[in-house]
Amino acid sequence: MRHSSGWRLRVEHLTTFDYGAPVRASFNEVRQSPPSTTRQTALDTRVATVPPAPQFRYRDYWGTDVVAFNVDPPHDRLTIRAVALVDTHQQRPSRQTTWSQVVAEGVRHVELLADTRRPRADEQLVELSRALRTDTPTGTVEAIAEWVHRSIEYAPGVTHVRTSAIEAHRERRGVCQDFAHLALGLLRATGIPAREVSGYL
């Protein structure tokens, strides 16, 4: 439903595990509760399980709301239903940031610059990231996003969940995660802390 400053969205996500034999003492963590941010307000978030289980809520290192629970009685099926009601807000214009501010954030969030396996940039990607760098971090982010969008063809079935940014760049084809890994590799190579966040569009 549309409202004056954005959209009201109701999201329902159903996950079912079917086991070949009864299991017990299954420990679960569910990350399907959207947070309230400058871009959205979470009006209501709920997680229900069958079989029912007591829940413990906490916020993890990344700021994600987590619902944790144990299902102790033997069960051959586990159903998790996460429901959220969210109001979105119009985005404010991007604030211009300086490269010195980005360097300071990189010191504070060093793990967002890490050369991890899937977004890893080889020499060719590092060279490309230098070519896409502009006078401002905002301009650089926009240039990298535009390059990835223009240069990679969306093609399901060509890659898999373990495909790296290097492989996606070589293939020039892939799906959402390949676009994300390639963008992350290029951003991190320019010194811009970046991470992947899952969500609904």
PESUL-V366359 format. One record per backbone hydrogen bond with DSSP energy under -0.5 kcal/mol. CO is the residue of the C=O (numbers start at 1). NH is the residue of the N-H. Records with the same first field share a line. If there is no record, write none. Layout:
CO->NH + NH
This chain:
1->8
3->6
5->90
6->3
7->9 + 88
9->11 + 86
11->84
13->15 + 82
15->80
16->18
17->19 + 78
23->75
26->71
28->69
30->32 + 67
32->34
33->65
35->37
39->89
40->37
41->43 + 87
44->85
46->83
48->81
50->79
54->70
56->68
58->66
60->63
64->60
65->33
66->58 + 68
67->30
68->56
69->28
70->72
71->25 + 26
75->23
76->19
78->17
79->50
80->15 + 82
81->48 + 83
82->13
83->46
84->11
85->43 + 44
86->9 + 88
87->41
97->137
98->102
99->103
100->104
101->105
102->106
103->107
104->108
105->109
107->110
109->112
110->113
111->114
112->194
114->116
116->120
118->165
122->126
123->127
124->128
125->129
126->130
127->131
128->132
129->133
130->133
136->140
137->141
138->142
139->143
140->144
141->145
142->146
143->147
144->148
145->149
146->150
147->151
148->152
153->155 + 174
155->158
160->163
164->168
165->169
166->170
167->171
168->172
172->153
174->155
175->178 + 179
176->180
177->181
178->182
179->183
180->184
181->185
182->186
183->187
184->188
185->189
186->190
187->190 + 192
188->191
191->193
